[in-house]
Amino acid sequence: MNLTDIAFKRLDNQQFKGTRFDTPADLVGWMGAVQAQDYGAAKWALGLRIPASNDALMEQAFTEGRILRTHVMRPTWHFVTPADIRWMLELTAPRVNTLATYYYRQVELDEVVFQKAKKVLIKALEGGHQLIREELVSALVQSGIVNNDLRMTHIMMWSELDGLICSGARRGKQHTYALLDERAPQAKSLPREEALVELARRYFISHGPATVQDFVWWSGLLMVDAKAGVDALKSELGCEVIDGQTYWFAPTTTIMPTRPPVAHLLPNYDEYTVGYGDRSAVFAGDPPNHLDPRGSVLLNYVIIIDGQAISAWRRTFKKGKVIIELKPFAPLSDLQNQTIQEAAQRYADFLGLALEIV
């Protein structure tokens, strides 16, 4: 197995080829968690992996609470399922809070203040209320807890990590918050060791081939915990050593490329790029001189063909139309342009808009 094989295997496991899922919730459950700080981009990340889906399907799943959005790893927002949200938070939140301690102190937040804020949020949200951030700010200001926006940001993140609140349905274009106990009453806890193994299982089955270091990056867990999770899964996973690195993956994964080649317009922070600490497999050949294969360019809007990054892209919107601008890393062939056109049309269809490529 080489870097090109790794890319093909990842395409398969990340559901870019012949996906087995037709609902956002099933896909998110398979992936474990899907990075979602850019809400619109995250919906397209799901749409890429569910054929013939559209933005309305993703919005409906979010409105109905079939997928939830919360701070759960690293820390940033992710989509998770109601069934998984509690045990994932209980596993990852302690590490995130430890990393955030310095920032909490900078705005004079401690356990006493957090508990006061918790009582205010419960009172404001209980009974099925779903409130936007500004409404919760008002409640916390009246209680003398919030006096600046940064303090509010950390209180909200802590409250998500605590399993107190999570996403509610959107109100227009604004996000709301709800009590997790009311939004996801079926959310379950797991013993820590079981949760660790389950998170590792989800990651390597859906993101593999990947290294333990990749899992550490994605999950935010300590190396000792990541190794323990992998050790418990050795009988379930295949592995191969490449250039001194051990890659773990579902043993049934195919490495055959799609023919003809297929392009995908990845959103920013797509799991295909952001899900790994080492992103060199996205440039299995020699990367363009001006690009770092591990760098942030791959966290932005990138076009891949057969798993390889070949262009950046940018989109703008006019009434009834999405305009896509290509920024290729090298001159594109006619075949590459054709497959990019097809991929761009899929994106426009997902949004229900006409397409223009410039």
Sequence and secondary structure as in RCSB ss.txt:
>XXXX:A:sequence
MNLTDIAFKRLDNQQFKGTRFDTPADLVGWMGAVQAQDYGAAKWALGLRIPASNDALMEQAFTEGRILRTHVMRP
TWHFVTPADIRWMLELTAPRVNTLATYYYRQVELDEVVFQKAKKVLIKALEGGHQLIREELVSALVQSGIVNNDL
RMTHIMMWSELDGLICSGARRGKQHTYALLDERAPQAKSLPREEALVELARRYFISHGPATVQDFVWWSGLLMVD
AKAGVDALKSELGCEVIDGQTYWFAPTTTIMPTRPPVAHLLPNYDEYTVGYGDRSAVFAGDPPNHLDPRGSVLLN
YVIIIDGQAISAWRRTFKKGKVIIELKPFAPLSDLQNQTIQEAAQRYADFLGLALEIV
>XXXX:A:secstr
  HHHHHHHHHHHTTSSS S  SHHHHHHHHS EE SSHHHHHHHHHTTSTT  HHHHHHHHHTTSSEEEEEETT
EEEEE TTTHHHHHHHHHHHHHHHHHHHHHHTT  HHHHHHHHHHHHHHHTTT  EEHHHHHHHHHHTT   SHH
HHHHHHHHHHHTTSEEE   BTTB EEEEHHHH TT     HHHHHHHHHHHHHHHH SB HHHHHHHH   HHH
HHHHHHTTTTT EEEEETTEEEEE TT      SS  EEEE TT HHHHT S  GGGG S   TT  TTSGGGGS
SEEEETTEEEEEEEEEEETTEEEEEEEESS   HHHHHHHHHHHHHHHHHHT EEEE 
